[in-house]
Amino acid sequence: MRSRGRRAPGRHDRDAGGPRELLEGKQALREEIWSKLRAARVARFPGVENRIPNFVGAEAAAARLRRTSLWAQARTLKCNPDSPQRPVRAAALQDGKLVAMAVPRLASEQPFFLLDPRELSMSARAASSIRGASGAGRTVDFDALDPVDLVVTGCVAVGEDGARLGKGGGFSDLELAIATEAGLVGPKTRVVTTVHEIQVLPAGAIPVTAHDVRVDMIVTPDRVIRCPRRGRARASIRWDELTEEKIASIPVLRRLARLRSRSES
Protein backbone atom coordinates (compact mmCIF):
# COMPACT_ATOMS: atom_id res chain seq x y z
CA MET A 1 0.00 0.00 0.00
CA ARG A 2 1.37 3.40 -0.93
CA SER A 3 1.93 5.83 1.92
CA ARG A 4 -0.19 8.96 1.81
CA GLY A 5 1.19 12.42 2.34
CA ARG A 6 4.24 13.77 0.58
CA ARG A 7 4.70 13.17 -3.12
CA ALA A 8 7.67 10.93 -3.88
CA PRO A 9 10.64 12.78 -5.41
CA GLY A 10 11.77 12.03 -8.94
CA ARG A 11 14.62 9.71 -9.80
CA HIS A 12 17.80 10.77 -8.05
CA ASP A 13 20.10 9.34 -10.72
CA ARG A 14 18.89 11.73 -13.43
CA ASP A 15 22.16 13.72 -13.17
CA ALA A 16 24.39 10.75 -12.42
CA GLY A 17 27.42 9.92 -14.54
CA GLY A 18 28.68 6.49 -15.50
CA PRO A 19 27.59 3.69 -17.86
CA ARG A 20 23.85 3.86 -18.60
CA GLU A 21 23.53 0.07 -18.51
CA LEU A 22 24.86 0.01 -14.96
CA LEU A 23 22.62 2.91 -13.90
CA GLU A 24 19.52 1.27 -15.36
CA GLY A 25 20.37 -2.06 -13.73
CA LYS A 26 20.63 -0.37 -10.35
CA GLN A 27 17.35 1.48 -10.87
CA ALA A 28 15.54 -1.75 -11.76
CA LEU A 29 16.81 -3.30 -8.53
CA ARG A 30 15.66 -0.26 -6.52
CA GLU A 31 12.18 -0.52 -7.96
CA GLU A 32 12.08 -4.23 -7.13
CA ILE A 33 12.98 -3.57 -3.49
CA TRP A 34 10.49 -0.70 -3.14
CA SER A 35 7.76 -2.94 -4.57
CA LYS A 36 8.59 -5.77 -2.16
CA LEU A 37 8.50 -3.43 0.84
CA ARG A 38 5.09 -2.14 -0.20
CA ALA A 39 3.75 -5.65 -0.85
CA ALA A 40 4.91 -6.83 2.59
CA ARG A 41 3.25 -3.77 4.18
CA VAL A 42 6.44 -2.77 5.98
CA ALA A 43 6.86 0.62 4.26
CA ARG A 44 6.29 3.61 6.51
CA PHE A 45 5.75 7.36 6.01
CA PRO A 46 6.88 9.19 3.93
CA GLY A 47 6.83 6.28 1.44
CA VAL A 48 9.53 4.31 -0.35
CA GLU A 49 9.70 5.32 -4.02
CA ASN A 50 12.87 7.24 -4.86
CA ARG A 51 13.85 7.34 -1.19
CA ILE A 52 15.98 5.55 1.35
CA PRO A 53 12.91 3.59 2.48
CA ASN A 54 11.57 4.00 5.98
CA PHE A 55 10.54 0.60 7.31
CA VAL A 56 8.67 -1.09 10.12
CA GLY A 57 11.31 -2.19 12.62
CA ALA A 58 13.71 0.74 12.19
CA GLU A 59 13.72 1.27 15.96
CA ALA A 60 14.49 -2.41 16.59
CA ALA A 61 17.37 -2.31 14.12
CA ALA A 62 18.77 0.78 15.83
CA ALA A 63 18.48 -0.96 19.21
CA ARG A 64 20.37 -3.98 17.87
CA LEU A 65 23.11 -1.73 16.47
CA ARG A 66 23.29 -0.06 19.86
CA ARG A 67 24.26 -3.40 21.42
CA THR A 68 27.29 -3.98 19.14
CA SER A 69 30.93 -3.43 20.06
CA LEU A 70 31.36 -1.04 17.11
CA TRP A 71 28.72 1.21 18.64
CA ALA A 72 30.23 1.03 22.11
CA GLN A 73 33.65 2.05 20.81
CA ALA A 74 32.43 4.95 18.65
CA ARG A 75 32.50 8.50 20.00
CA THR A 76 31.80 10.41 16.79
CA LEU A 77 29.29 9.42 14.09
CA LYS A 78 28.61 10.68 10.59
CA CYS A 79 25.02 9.83 9.73
CA ASN A 80 22.68 10.25 6.78
CA PRO A 81 19.57 12.42 7.29
CA ASP A 82 16.97 9.88 6.10
CA SER A 83 13.93 8.75 8.12
CA PRO A 84 14.91 5.08 8.76
CA GLN A 85 18.15 6.17 10.45
CA ARG A 86 16.46 8.71 12.72
CA PRO A 87 16.33 6.16 15.61
CA VAL A 88 20.09 5.67 15.17
CA ARG A 89 20.73 9.41 15.41
CA ALA A 90 18.53 9.68 18.50
CA ALA A 91 20.28 6.73 20.16
CA ALA A 92 23.70 8.26 19.45
CA LEU A 93 22.72 11.54 21.09
CA GLN A 94 21.18 9.69 24.06
CA ASP A 95 24.45 7.79 24.46
CA GLY A 96 26.51 10.99 24.45
CA LYS A 97 27.99 10.64 20.98
CA LEU A 98 28.80 13.58 18.71
CA VAL A 99 26.72 13.37 15.51
CA ALA A 100 27.53 14.95 12.16
CA MET A 101 24.33 14.75 10.12
CA ALA A 102 24.46 15.59 6.44
CA VAL A 103 22.34 18.46 5.20
CA PRO A 104 19.92 16.84 2.68
CA ARG A 105 21.50 16.68 -0.78
CA LEU A 106 24.56 18.55 0.57
CA ALA A 107 22.69 21.66 -0.49
CA SER A 108 24.35 24.10 1.94
CA GLU A 109 27.72 25.86 1.81
CA GLN A 110 28.19 24.25 5.22
CA PRO A 111 26.95 20.73 4.49
CA PHE A 112 26.60 19.23 7.99
CA PHE A 113 24.51 19.75 11.09
CA LEU A 114 26.82 19.17 14.04
CA LEU A 115 24.88 17.86 17.04
CA ASP A 116 26.63 17.88 20.42
CA PRO A 117 24.55 16.07 23.09
CA ARG A 118 25.98 18.39 25.74
CA GLU A 119 24.51 21.44 24.01
CA LEU A 120 21.03 20.28 22.96
CA SER A 121 18.12 22.62 23.62
CA MET A 122 15.58 19.82 23.03
CA SER A 123 15.27 16.06 23.47
CA ALA A 124 17.54 13.71 21.54
CA ARG A 125 14.48 12.39 19.69
CA ALA A 126 13.45 15.89 18.59
CA ALA A 127 17.00 16.86 17.60
CA SER A 128 17.38 13.72 15.47
CA SER A 129 14.94 14.96 12.80
CA ILE A 130 16.02 17.24 9.97
CA ARG A 131 13.95 20.10 11.34
CA GLY A 132 15.19 19.47 14.88
CA ALA A 133 18.82 19.28 13.79
CA SER A 134 18.55 22.60 11.98
CA GLY A 135 17.48 24.20 15.28
CA ALA A 136 19.48 22.21 17.83
CA GLY A 137 22.73 21.91 15.91
CA ARG A 138 24.95 24.25 13.96
CA THR A 139 25.83 23.99 10.30
CA VAL A 140 29.52 23.37 9.69
CA ASP A 141 31.95 22.56 6.91
CA PHE A 142 34.13 19.45 6.81
CA ASP A 143 37.05 21.26 8.41
CA ALA A 144 35.01 21.81 11.61
CA LEU A 145 34.41 18.09 12.17
CA ASP A 146 36.37 15.67 14.32
CA PRO A 147 37.67 12.37 12.87
CA VAL A 148 34.77 9.96 12.49
CA ASP A 149 34.70 6.59 14.25
CA LEU A 150 31.52 5.24 12.67
CA VAL A 151 29.71 6.11 9.44
CA VAL A 152 26.00 5.28 9.35
CA THR A 153 24.54 5.16 5.87
CA GLY A 154 21.09 4.50 4.47
CA CYS A 155 20.47 1.93 1.73
CA VAL A 156 17.74 0.91 -0.66
CA ALA A 157 19.39 -2.51 -0.74
CA VAL A 158 22.59 -4.01 0.62
CA GLY A 159 24.41 -7.23 -0.20
CA GLU A 160 25.84 -9.66 2.32
CA ASP A 161 29.20 -8.91 0.68
CA GLY A 162 28.86 -5.26 1.76
CA ALA A 163 27.78 -3.92 -1.65
CA ARG A 164 25.47 -0.95 -1.17
CA LEU A 165 22.67 0.42 -3.34
CA GLY A 166 21.54 3.96 -2.54
CA LYS A 167 18.69 5.95 -4.04
CA GLY A 168 20.81 7.06 -6.98
CA GLY A 169 21.98 10.56 -6.11
CA GLY A 170 25.44 9.48 -5.02
CA PHE A 171 25.40 11.72 -1.95
CA SER A 172 26.55 9.09 0.56
CA ASP A 173 29.50 8.19 -1.64
CA LEU A 174 30.36 11.88 -2.05
CA GLU A 175 30.14 12.57 1.68
CA LEU A 176 32.42 9.64 2.43
CA ALA A 177 34.87 10.54 -0.34
CA ILE A 178 35.18 14.17 0.75
CA ALA A 179 35.48 13.17 4.41
CA THR A 180 38.19 10.65 3.49
CA GLU A 181 40.17 13.21 1.49
CA ALA A 182 39.82 15.63 4.43
CA GLY A 183 41.30 13.04 6.79
CA LEU A 184 38.08 12.57 8.78
CA VAL A 185 37.56 8.99 7.66
CA GLY A 186 40.45 6.56 7.76
CA PRO A 187 41.21 2.83 7.48
CA LYS A 188 39.83 2.17 10.97
CA THR A 189 36.52 3.94 10.35
CA ARG A 190 33.67 1.45 9.94
CA VAL A 191 30.57 1.88 7.77
CA VAL A 192 27.25 0.41 8.93
CA THR A 193 23.63 0.44 7.78
CA THR A 194 20.26 -0.39 9.31
CA VAL A 195 17.71 -2.00 6.96
CA HIS A 196 14.73 -4.35 6.79
CA GLU A 197 15.42 -8.02 5.99
CA ILE A 198 13.77 -7.53 2.58
CA GLN A 199 16.55 -5.08 1.70
CA VAL A 200 19.32 -7.63 2.36
CA LEU A 201 20.42 -9.46 -0.80
CA PRO A 202 22.89 -12.30 -1.45
CA ALA A 203 26.52 -11.53 -2.23
CA GLY A 204 26.93 -10.50 -5.86
CA ALA A 205 23.31 -9.41 -6.36
CA ILE A 206 24.08 -5.67 -6.43
CA PRO A 207 26.01 -4.38 -9.46
CA VAL A 208 29.00 -2.34 -8.34
CA THR A 209 32.26 -0.90 -9.58
CA ALA A 210 35.61 -1.48 -7.91
CA HIS A 211 35.52 1.92 -6.18
CA ASP A 212 31.93 1.87 -4.88
CA VAL A 213 31.52 2.32 -1.13
CA ARG A 214 30.83 -0.89 0.78
CA VAL A 215 29.52 -1.38 4.29
CA ASP A 216 31.25 -3.31 7.05
CA MET A 217 28.16 -4.28 8.98
CA ILE A 218 24.45 -4.68 8.21
CA VAL A 219 21.93 -4.50 11.04
CA THR A 220 18.31 -5.58 10.68
CA PRO A 221 15.66 -5.89 13.39
CA ASP A 222 16.59 -9.60 13.63
CA ARG A 223 20.33 -9.97 13.07
CA VAL A 224 23.78 -8.49 12.56
CA ILE A 225 25.72 -9.33 9.39
CA ARG A 226 29.45 -8.64 9.28
CA CYS A 227 30.81 -8.14 5.78
CA PRO A 228 34.31 -8.97 4.45
CA ARG A 229 36.75 -6.07 4.25
CA ARG A 230 39.34 -7.57 1.90
CA GLY A 231 40.28 -5.48 -1.10
CA ARG A 232 38.38 -2.34 -0.10
CA ALA A 233 39.18 0.70 -2.20
CA ARG A 234 39.86 4.04 -0.53
CA ALA A 235 36.91 6.38 -1.02
CA SER A 236 37.74 9.24 -3.39
CA ILE A 237 35.90 11.80 -5.50
CA ARG A 238 35.42 10.35 -8.98
CA TRP A 239 35.47 13.56 -10.97
CA ASP A 240 35.16 11.75 -14.30
CA GLU A 241 31.74 10.38 -13.21
CA LEU A 242 30.36 13.72 -11.99
CA THR A 243 28.24 15.64 -14.44
CA GLU A 244 28.40 19.42 -14.67
CA GLU A 245 24.82 19.49 -13.38
CA LYS A 246 25.78 17.50 -10.28
CA ILE A 247 28.80 19.69 -9.52
CA ALA A 248 26.76 22.87 -10.01
CA SER A 249 24.08 21.65 -7.56
CA ILE A 250 26.43 20.98 -4.62
CA PRO A 251 28.28 23.98 -3.14
CA VAL A 252 31.15 21.97 -1.63
CA LEU A 253 31.77 20.28 -5.00
CA ARG A 254 31.80 23.63 -6.80
CA ARG A 255 34.41 24.89 -4.35
CA LEU A 256 36.56 21.75 -4.64
CA ALA A 257 36.27 21.85 -8.44
CA ARG A 258 37.59 25.42 -8.48
CA LEU A 259 40.52 24.44 -6.25
CA ARG A 260 41.24 21.45 -8.47
CA SER A 261 41.18 23.60 -11.57
CA ARG A 262 43.62 26.08 -10.05
CA SER A 263 46.03 23.33 -8.98
CA GLU A 264 46.03 21.87 -12.49
CA SER A 265 46.52 25.19 -14.28
C-alpha positions in Angstrom: 0.0 0.0 0.0 1.4 3.4 -0.9 1.9 5.8 1.9 -0.2 9.0 1.8 1.2 12.4 2.3 4.2 13.8 0.6 4.7 13.2 -3.1 7.7 10.9 -3.9 10.6 12.8 -5.4 11.8 12.0 -8.9 14.6 9.7 -9.8 17.8 10.8 -8.0 20.1 9.3 -10.7 18.9 11.7 -13.4 22.2 13.7 -13.2 24.4 10.7 -12.4 27.4 9.9 -14.5 28.7 6.5 -15.5 27.6 3.7 -17.9 23.9 3.9 -18.6 23.5 0.1 -18.5 24.9 0.0 -15.0 22.6 2.9 -13.9 19.5 1.3 -15.4 20.4 -2.1 -13.7 20.6 -0.4 -10.3 17.4 1.5 -10.9 15.5 -1.8 -11.8 16.8 -3.3 -8.5 15.7 -0.3 -6.5 12.2 -0.5 -8.0 12.1 -4.2 -7.1 13.0 -3.6 -3.5 10.5 -0.7 -3.1 7.8 -2.9 -4.6 8.6 -5.8 -2.2 8.5 -3.4 0.8 5.1 -2.1 -0.2 3.8 -5.7 -0.8 4.9 -6.8 2.6 3.2 -3.8 4.2 6.4 -2.8 6.0 6.9 0.6 4.3 6.3 3.6 6.5 5.8 7.4 6.0 6.9 9.2 3.9 6.8 6.3 1.4 9.5 4.3 -0.4 9.7 5.3 -4.0 12.9 7.2 -4.9 13.9 7.3 -1.2 16.0 5.6 1.3 12.9 3.6 2.5 11.6 4.0 6.0 10.5 0.6 7.3 8.7 -1.1 10.1 11.3 -2.2 12.6 13.7 0.7 12.2 13.7 1.3 16.0 14.5 -2.4 16.6 17.4 -2.3 14.1 18.8 0.8 15.8 18.5 -1.0 19.2 20.4 -4.0 17.9 23.1 -1.7 16.5 23.3 -0.1 19.9 24.3 -3.4 21.4 27.3 -4.0 19.1 30.9 -3.4 20.1 31.4 -1.0 17.1 28.7 1.2 18.6 30.2 1.0 22.1 33.7 2.0 20.8 32.4 4.9 18.6 32.5 8.5 20.0 31.8 10.4 16.8 29.3 9.4 14.1 28.6 10.7 10.6 25.0 9.8 9.7 22.7 10.3 6.8 19.6 12.4 7.3 17.0 9.9 6.1 13.9 8.8 8.1 14.9 5.1 8.8 18.1 6.2 10.5 16.5 8.7 12.7 16.3 6.2 15.6 20.1 5.7 15.2 20.7 9.4 15.4 18.5 9.7 18.5 20.3 6.7 20.2 23.7 8.3 19.5 22.7 11.5 21.1 21.2 9.7 24.1 24.5 7.8 24.5 26.5 11.0 24.5 28.0 10.6 21.0 28.8 13.6 18.7 26.7 13.4 15.5 27.5 14.9 12.2 24.3 14.7 10.1 24.5 15.6 6.4 22.3 18.5 5.2 19.9 16.8 2.7 21.5 16.7 -0.8 24.6 18.5 0.6 22.7 21.7 -0.5 24.3 24.1 1.9 27.7 25.9 1.8 28.2 24.3 5.2 26.9 20.7 4.5 26.6 19.2 8.0 24.5 19.7 11.1 26.8 19.2 14.0 24.9 17.9 17.0 26.6 17.9 20.4 24.6 16.1 23.1 26.0 18.4 25.7 24.5 21.4 24.0 21.0 20.3 23.0 18.1 22.6 23.6 15.6 19.8 23.0 15.3 16.1 23.5 17.5 13.7 21.5 14.5 12.4 19.7 13.5 15.9 18.6 17.0 16.9 17.6 17.4 13.7 15.5 14.9 15.0 12.8 16.0 17.2 10.0 14.0 20.1 11.3 15.2 19.5 14.9 18.8 19.3 13.8 18.5 22.6 12.0 17.5 24.2 15.3 19.5 22.2 17.8 22.7 21.9 15.9 24.9 24.2 14.0 25.8 24.0 10.3 29.5 23.4 9.7 31.9 22.6 6.9 34.1 19.4 6.8 37.0 21.3 8.4 35.0 21.8 11.6 34.4 18.1 12.2 36.4 15.7 14.3 37.7 12.4 12.9 34.8 10.0 12.5 34.7 6.6 14.2 31.5 5.2 12.7 29.7 6.1 9.4 26.0 5.3 9.3 24.5 5.2 5.9 21.1 4.5 4.5 20.5 1.9 1.7 17.7 0.9 -0.7 19.4 -2.5 -0.7 22.6 -4.0 0.6 24.4 -7.2 -0.2 25.8 -9.7 2.3 29.2 -8.9 0.7 28.9 -5.3 1.8 27.8 -3.9 -1.6 25.5 -0.9 -1.2 22.7 0.4 -3.3 21.5 4.0 -2.5 18.7 6.0 -4.0 20.8 7.1 -7.0 22.0 10.6 -6.1 25.4 9.5 -5.0 25.4 11.7 -2.0 26.5 9.1 0.6 29.5 8.2 -1.6 30.4 11.9 -2.1 30.1 12.6 1.7 32.4 9.6 2.4 34.9 10.5 -0.3 35.2 14.2 0.7 35.5 13.2 4.4 38.2 10.7 3.5 40.2 13.2 1.5 39.8 15.6 4.4 41.3 13.0 6.8 38.1 12.6 8.8 37.6 9.0 7.7 40.5 6.6 7.8 41.2 2.8 7.5 39.8 2.2 11.0 36.5 3.9 10.4 33.7 1.4 9.9 30.6 1.9 7.8 27.2 0.4 8.9 23.6 0.4 7.8 20.3 -0.4 9.3 17.7 -2.0 7.0 14.7 -4.4 6.8 15.4 -8.0 6.0 13.8 -7.5 2.6 16.5 -5.1 1.7 19.3 -7.6 2.4 20.4 -9.5 -0.8 22.9 -12.3 -1.5 26.5 -11.5 -2.2 26.9 -10.5 -5.9 23.3 -9.4 -6.4 24.1 -5.7 -6.4 26.0 -4.4 -9.5 29.0 -2.3 -8.3 32.3 -0.9 -9.6 35.6 -1.5 -7.9 35.5 1.9 -6.2 31.9 1.9 -4.9 31.5 2.3 -1.1 30.8 -0.9 0.8 29.5 -1.4 4.3 31.3 -3.3 7.0 28.2 -4.3 9.0 24.4 -4.7 8.2 21.9 -4.5 11.0 18.3 -5.6 10.7 15.7 -5.9 13.4 16.6 -9.6 13.6 20.3 -10.0 13.1 23.8 -8.5 12.6 25.7 -9.3 9.4 29.4 -8.6 9.3 30.8 -8.1 5.8 34.3 -9.0 4.4 36.7 -6.1 4.2 39.3 -7.6 1.9 40.3 -5.5 -1.1 38.4 -2.3 -0.1 39.2 0.7 -2.2 39.9 4.0 -0.5 36.9 6.4 -1.0 37.7 9.2 -3.4 35.9 11.8 -5.5 35.4 10.3 -9.0 35.5 13.6 -11.0 35.2 11.7 -14.3 31.7 10.4 -13.2 30.4 13.7 -12.0 28.2 15.6 -14.4 28.4 19.4 -14.7 24.8 19.5 -13.4 25.8 17.5 -10.3 28.8 19.7 -9.5 26.8 22.9 -10.0 24.1 21.7 -7.6 26.4 21.0 -4.6 28.3 24.0 -3.1 31.1 22.0 -1.6 31.8 20.3 -5.0 31.8 23.6 -6.8 34.4 24.9 -4.3 36.6 21.8 -4.6 36.3 21.8 -8.4 37.6 25.4 -8.5 40.5 24.4 -6.2 41.2 21.4 -8.5 41.2 23.6 -11.6 43.6 26.1 -10.1 46.0 23.3 -9.0 46.0 21.9 -12.5 46.5 25.2 -14.3 
